[in-house]
Every structure is written in C-alpha cells, then in structure tokens.
Amino acid sequence: MIFAGIDIGKNEHGFAVVKDRDNNFIKPRIIRNDINGFSHVLEVLQACSPDKAEVIIGMESTGHFWRPAAHFFESHGYRVDVFNPIISAKREQQSVRGSKSDKSSAVAIAKVVRDDDYSVCNNRDANSEKLKSLIRQREKLAEYRTDLKNRIIAYWDVMFPELQSHLDTSKLTTLTGLKLLENYACADDIARAHLTKLKNILGRIADDEKIKAIRETAKQSVGLKSKESHQAALSNVRLFRCLHTEIKTIEKQIGNLEDDQTALLRTIPGFGLLASACFQSEIGNLELFRKKSAKPLNRRILAFAGAEPRIRTSGKFTGRIKMSKRGSKHFREALFMAAESARKGSPYFKSIYEKQKNKGKHHRVAISHVIRKMVDIATAMLKNNEKFSIEKLSNFGVETL
C-alpha cells in the first residue's frame, strides 16, 4: 500500500509519500495549488503504484482549502481521507527534533493514514453537503441579525431608556417592534404621538393599557431628544428585515431537503428542523460514519461533536472532568439548543436535568447529561429506523422514568 499526505495551504501544499512500515518513499516536496501541482502529484502516485486501489491520500480538514484538492483526486479515482488536524499535529510533535514545516506536516499526515488511526470527516453524501452549506450560511446570517438586534436595543437605551420596562428586548426586535423605531425617533416623538396610531403599530405585542403607559412614560423620559442618529438606526432596521427574509428562505430550503433520517430525529423532543438538519449534515450517511471504528456509535457521535467528557488522570492525580470541545462546534451548539428545549418541554429530559442539578451540578454540566441521553436515543432510533416514544425507551437502550 502507498500512503500519501498533503499538508493543505492556500497557495502551496506539502506533499509526501510513505510505504507500509517504511518512512519517506519519495522526497517530500512543495506543490502549487493549481493544475500543474496536482498533475505532478498524479504522476508521482502513478509511478509509485499503477493500481489506484493501492493508494490512499490523506489531508487535514483545514478551513475550506482542502475541498478542491479532495475533489480533484477523488475525481481521478483515488481514495481521499480527510481528518481533524489535531490528529496529524500530535503525530508531528513526536519528532525529537521538534521541526515543523509543510513538508514534515505532509509526512506526519501520510504516517497517520498508514497507521489507520483516525476517523474521516468527508464521508457525507450530496444531500448532507447541501444541508451543511445552508446551515452554515444561516448561522452567519443569524449572527449578523443578532448584532443588529443589539444595535437597535442600544439605540433605545439612549433615546428612550425606560421603554424596556414596558416591552422587553425580544418584543422590541420583532417585526412589529421595529415599526416603532421606523415611525418615532425618540421618546419625545412617542410622547406626542396619537394614541390610535400607537395602538395600530404596537397592537400585536402590547395591550391598550400598556400602550398608554408607554406614552405616559415617554413624557417624562430622560432619553435624548436629538434625532441625528435616527437615519443610521433605520438602516439597521432595513438590514434586519432583509436578513430576516433571507433566513426564512434558507430555512424553507433546509426543510425541502428533509429525508427519512431527519424526519425520525424531529420526533425527539427538542429536535426541531435546524437541530435535526445539523445532525444529518454533520454525520451524513450513518453506515459510512460507523465504518472506520468499532467504538460504540453513540460515543463516536458525541466525540465528533466534542461533547464527550475529557478525563485526565495520572497516578494519584485526577483532573477535573470537562467537555472536550474537540469537535464540530456547530454540531455541539445545535445539540445544546436541542437539549435546552427538551429539558423545558419534556418531563423525561427534564428529570435527567433536575437529577444533575440536585447534585449541585452547574447548568451546562446538567445540560451535557441531557445531550448524551439524546444522542444515545437518536443513535438507537436511526439504527432501528424507529420514531421516538416514551413507551419505547427500552428499545433505545435507555432507562425509563
């Protein structure tokens, strides 16, 4: 067998080949990130072994730069395994010389592939890749939308600081709440507003008594009366509306990609559209995901999300157990959100959470126990092709209430 390692960079890649238990089969070299560099790799691999089935190419999942290279060599019939950079970095640190270069990194990657001590992260099908790109785009837009929410609230903090005693921030940044900012620049404007117009604007998020109280409070507000920053605030409102529309469009596209696996996951309390879609996009085809390791599938999924406990012991020393966080942060955050929702809406998951809280555990520690139980159940459901049901918990290998 021939094992090639490519250390991915933006403009150049390190390239090395090792064979079976031997070290460098060819002299490590630098190749350009273009057709000439990739063609050179093909020539070297062909010279090393004419049989493509005897060659495995390994590379790290470094940002997005690995994708063109992986696609190129896969399209030419080679097996390409992409894995977490932490794995090869550890291997490179084993050198007593402590050297670090693109070439030495490529050698380390090739040795990792040779020793078969890794789990691939490029085994998703086309549907999963579509989901992943949509979910990541939605996350970016949602972050920007949150920033705009904070700017809008900051504007009211200056112009009408007492407003939030009547309407909390979640209502002020709804599409209805934004209309208040579009029509009135400051508390002084609201104080002089006609009550009927205020009711027409805020009727969906406040009753008549609250609207009257808002206007009365505005008459004595300590907020600024200047309107110089109102146009900038209106720009934030327009951007917010645009982002809101685009996020809804993306969510609809995500819903259109729902398959049998995501439909099953959505039957678990707390697993909505986004959480189930994120699970699907990160894990991909369950059979392909489980191929590389004999470890229990539920533990592998937890580890992939970086949600498994990290235990450090040495002799009599026992370190504090923490969540590893060495995995997909996107997947981990989706599981956290699902667990938060589940412990609030499901008596079963709430009991798991309360059990840990009663032991004096921190909120996030208690939530991590809910996450582990949800992953255990989700894994069993997908393996058995069975929907969630409290009555079927024994089928999923977990205890009942």
C-alpha positions in Angstrom: 0.0 0.0 0.0 1.0 3.6 -0.7 0.1 6.3 1.7 0.3 10.0 0.6 0.0 13.0 2.8 -0.9 16.5 1.6 -0.5 19.4 4.0 -3.1 21.9 2.8 -2.2 25.6 2.3 -3.8 28.4 0.5 -1.3 28.8 -2.4 1.0 25.8 -1.8 0.7 22.3 -0.3 3.3 20.0 1.3 3.3 16.5 -0.3 4.9 13.3 0.9 4.5 9.5 0.4 5.3 6.6 2.8 5.0 2.9 2.1 3.8 0.3 4.6 6.1 0.4 7.6 8.8 2.4 5.8 9.2 6.2 6.1 9.7 8.5 3.2 9.0 6.6 -0.1 9.8 9.8 -2.1 11.5 13.0 -1.0 8.8 15.4 0.5 8.2 18.4 -1.7 6.1 21.5 -2.1 3.4 21.6 -4.9 1.4 24.6 -6.2 -2.3 24.8 -5.6 -3.1 24.6 -9.3 -3.4 22.1 -12.1 0.3 21.8 -12.6 0.9 20.9 -8.9 -2.0 18.4 -8.8 -0.8 16.8 -12.1 2.6 16.4 -10.6 1.1 14.5 -7.7 -0.8 12.2 -10.1 2.5 11.5 -11.9 4.2 10.6 -8.7 1.4 8.4 -7.4 1.2 6.6 -10.8 4.9 5.9 -10.6 4.6 4.7 -7.0 1.8 2.3 -7.8 -0.2 2.0 -11.1 -3.1 0.4 -9.1 -5.1 3.3 -7.7 -6.8 0.9 -5.2 -3.3 0.6 -3.5 -3.1 4.3 -2.8 -4.7 6.3 0.0 -4.4 10.1 0.1 -4.8 11.9 3.5 -5.2 15.5 4.2 -6.4 17.7 7.0 -9.8 19.5 7.2 -8.1 22.9 7.2 -10.9 25.5 6.7 -12.2 25.2 3.2 -8.9 24.9 1.3 -8.9 21.1 1.3 -12.1 20.8 -0.7 -10.8 21.5 -4.3 -7.8 19.1 -3.7 -10.0 16.4 -2.3 -12.5 16.7 -5.2 -9.7 16.7 -7.8 -8.0 13.5 -6.6 -11.4 11.7 -5.9 -12.5 12.6 -9.5 -9.3 10.8 -10.7 -10.2 7.6 -8.9 -8.2 7.9 -5.7 -9.4 7.4 -2.2 -9.1 10.6 -0.2 -9.5 10.6 3.6 -9.9 14.0 5.4 -9.5 14.1 9.1 -9.1 16.5 12.1 -5.8 18.5 12.1 -5.3 17.7 15.8 -4.5 14.0 14.8 -1.6 14.8 12.5 -0.4 17.7 14.7 0.1 15.2 17.6 1.9 12.9 15.2 4.3 15.6 14.1 5.1 16.6 17.7 6.5 13.1 18.3 9.6 14.2 16.4 12.5 14.6 18.9 13.9 17.4 16.7 10.8 19.5 17.1 10.9 20.6 13.5 7.8 22.0 11.8 7.4 22.7 8.1 4.9 22.0 5.3 7.0 19.0 4.3 7.2 17.5 7.7 3.5 18.0 8.2 2.8 16.2 5.0 5.0 13.3 6.2 3.1 13.2 9.5 -0.3 13.1 7.6 0.9 10.2 5.5 2.0 8.3 8.6 -1.4 8.8 10.2 -3.0 7.4 7.1 -0.6 4.5 7.1 -1.3 3.7 10.8 -5.1 4.0 10.2 -5.5 5.9 13.5 -8.2 8.4 12.5 -11.9 8.9 11.6 -12.7 10.5 8.3 -14.9 13.7 8.1 -15.5 13.8 4.4 -17.9 10.9 4.1 -21.1 12.9 3.7 -23.5 12.4 0.8 -24.6 15.2 -1.5 -27.8 15.9 0.5 -25.8 16.3 3.7 -23.3 18.7 2.0 -26.2 20.8 0.8 -27.7 20.9 4.3 -24.3 21.8 5.7 -23.8 24.7 3.4 -27.3 26.1 4.1 -27.0 25.6 7.9 -23.6 27.4 8.0 -25.0 30.2 5.9 -28.0 30.6 8.2 -25.7 30.6 11.2 -23.7 33.5 9.8 -26.8 35.5 8.9 -28.3 34.8 12.3 -25.1 36.1 14.0 -25.3 39.3 11.9 -29.0 39.6 12.8 -28.2 39.3 16.5 -25.7 42.1 16.1 -28.3 44.3 14.5 -30.7 43.5 17.4 -28.1 44.7 19.9 -27.6 47.9 17.9 -31.4 48.6 17.8 -31.7 48.0 21.6 -28.6 50.2 22.2 -30.4 53.0 20.2 -33.5 52.7 22.5 -31.2 52.7 25.6 -30.1 56.2 24.6 -33.3 57.6 23.1 -35.9 56.0 25.5 -34.2 54.0 28.3 -37.5 53.4 30.1 -39.1 51.7 27.2 -37.8 48.3 28.2 -39.7 48.4 31.4 -42.8 48.0 29.2 -41.5 46.0 26.3 -38.6 43.5 26.7 -35.9 43.3 24.1 -37.4 40.2 22.4 -40.5 42.2 21.6 -38.7 45.4 20.5 -36.8 43.4 17.9 -39.8 41.7 16.4 -41.0 42.9 13.0 -43.9 44.7 14.9 -41.5 46.2 17.4 -39.3 47.6 14.6 -42.3 49.7 13.4 -42.0 51.8 16.5 -38.4 52.8 15.5 -39.5 53.4 11.9 -42.2 55.9 13.0 -40.6 57.6 16.0 -37.0 58.7 16.6 -37.1 59.3 20.3 -39.2 59.3 23.5 -40.3 62.9 22.8 -41.9 61.8 19.5 -43.7 58.9 21.2 -45.0 61.3 23.9 -46.6 63.5 21.3 -47.9 60.6 19.2 -51.7 60.0 18.7 -52.8 57.0 20.8 -54.7 55.4 18.0 -51.6 55.4 15.8 -49.5 53.8 18.6 -52.2 51.1 19.0 -52.0 50.4 15.3 -48.3 50.0 15.5 -47.9 48.1 18.8 -51.3 46.3 18.9 -49.7 42.8 18.3 -47.2 43.0 21.1 -48.9 45.2 23.7 -52.4 45.7 25.0 -54.2 49.1 25.3 -53.2 49.7 28.9 -49.5 49.0 28.2 -49.5 51.3 25.2 -51.0 54.1 27.2 -48.3 53.5 29.9 -45.6 53.7 27.2 -46.8 57.1 26.1 -47.1 58.4 29.6 -43.6 57.2 30.5 -42.3 58.8 27.3 -43.5 62.2 28.5 -41.0 62.1 31.4 -38.2 60.1 29.8 -34.6 61.1 30.4 -33.7 59.9 26.9 -32.1 62.2 24.3 -34.3 64.3 22.1 -31.7 64.6 19.3 -32.5 62.8 16.0 -29.1 62.8 14.3 -28.6 59.0 14.7 -32.2 58.0 13.6 -31.2 57.5 9.9 -28.4 55.2 10.9 -30.9 53.3 13.1 -33.3 53.0 10.2 -30.5 51.5 8.1 -30.2 48.8 10.8 -33.9 48.2 10.6 -33.8 47.7 6.8 -30.9 45.3 7.1 -32.7 43.4 9.9 -35.8 43.0 7.7 -33.6 41.8 4.8 -31.8 39.3 6.9 -35.0 38.0 8.4 -36.4 37.4 5.0 -33.3 35.6 3.8 -33.1 33.4 6.9 -36.7 32.4 6.4 -35.9 31.5 2.8 -32.9 29.4 3.8 -35.0 27.6 6.5 -37.5 26.7 3.8 -34.7 25.3 1.6 -33.5 23.3 4.6 -37.0 21.9 5.1 -37.2 20.9 1.5 -34.1 18.7 2.0 -35.6 16.7 4.8 -35.2 13.0 4.4 -36.2 9.9 6.4 -33.3 10.4 8.8 -34.1 14.0 9.7 -37.8 13.1 9.9 -37.0 10.5 12.5 -34.9 12.9 14.5 -37.6 15.5 14.6 -39.8 13.2 16.6 -37.3 13.6 19.6 -38.4 16.4 22.0 -36.2 19.4 21.4 -35.1 18.3 17.9 -36.6 20.8 15.6 -35.9 21.4 11.9 -32.5 23.0 12.4 -31.2 20.6 15.0 -32.2 17.5 13.0 -30.8 19.0 9.8 -27.5 19.9 11.6 -27.3 16.3 12.9 -27.8 15.0 9.3 -25.3 17.4 7.8 -22.5 16.7 10.3 -22.9 12.9 10.5 -24.0 12.2 6.9 -24.6 8.6 6.0 -24.8 6.6 9.2 -23.3 3.5 7.7 -20.3 5.3 6.3 -19.8 7.1 9.6 -19.6 3.9 11.6 -17.3 2.1 9.2 -14.0 3.5 10.4 -14.3 2.4 14.1 -15.6 -0.4 16.2 -16.3 2.0 19.1 -20.0 2.4 20.1 -21.7 4.7 17.6 -23.3 7.0 20.1 -19.9 7.7 21.7 -18.3 8.4 18.4 -21.1 10.9 17.6 -20.6 12.6 20.9 -16.8 12.8 20.3 -17.4 14.1 16.8 -19.4 17.0 18.3 -16.8 17.5 21.0 -19.4 16.8 23.6 -17.9 13.8 25.3 -16.2 14.2 28.8 -12.4 14.8 28.8 -10.8 12.8 31.6 -7.2 13.5 32.8 -5.6 11.2 35.3 -2.0 10.4 36.2 -1.0 8.3 39.2 -2.9 9.6 42.2 -3.9 12.8 40.3 -7.4 13.1 38.9 -8.1 16.2 36.9 -11.4 18.0 36.6 -13.7 16.3 34.1 -14.6 18.8 31.3 -16.3 18.6 28.0 -13.6 18.0 25.4 -14.9 20.6 22.8 -12.6 19.0 20.2 -15.1 18.5 17.5 -17.6 20.4 15.4 -18.7 23.5 17.3 -21.7 23.9 15.0 -22.9 20.4 15.9 -22.2 20.9 19.6 -24.1 24.2 19.7 -27.1 22.6 17.9 -27.1 19.8 20.4 -27.0 22.3 23.3 -30.0 24.2 21.8 -31.9 20.9 21.4 -31.2 19.8 24.9 -32.3 23.2 26.3 -35.6 22.9 24.5 -36.0 19.2 25.5 -35.4 19.8 29.3 -38.0 22.5 29.3 -40.7 20.7 27.3 -40.2 17.0 28.0 -40.8 15.5 31.5 -38.3 12.7 30.7 -35.4 15.0 29.7 -36.3 17.4 32.5 -35.9 14.7 35.0 -32.4 14.0 33.7 -31.5 17.7 34.0 -33.0 18.1 37.5 -31.2 15.0 38.8 -27.9 16.6 38.0 -29.0 20.0 39.3 -30.0 18.4 42.6 -26.4 17.0 42.9 -25.2 20.6 42.7 -24.0 20.4 39.1 -23.7 23.6 37.0 -26.4 24.2 34.4 -24.1 23.4 31.5 -23.0 20.2 33.1 -26.6 19.1 33.7 -27.3 20.0 30.0 -24.4 17.9 28.9 -26.1 14.8 30.5 -29.3 15.6 28.6 -27.2 15.8 25.4 -25.6 12.4 26.0 -29.0 10.8 26.6 -30.4 12.5 23.5 -27.5 11.2 21.4 -28.0 7.7 22.8 -31.6 7.7 21.9 -31.1 9.3 18.4 -28.4 6.7 17.6 -30.7 3.8 18.5 -33.6 5.4 16.6 -31.6 5.7 13.4 -30.2 2.2 13.7 -33.7 0.7 14.3 -35.5 3.1 12.0 -38.0 3.8 14.8 -39.7 7.0 15.9 -39.3 8.4 19.4 -41.8 7.4 22.0 -41.6 7.4 25.8 -43.1 3.9 25.8 -40.3 2.7 23.5 -37.3 4.0 25.6 -36.3 0.4 26.5 -36.0 -0.2 22.7 -33.4 2.5 22.6 -31.3 1.0 25.4 -32.0 3.7 28.0 -33.9 3.7 31.3 -37.4 4.9 31.6 -38.7 7.4 34.2 
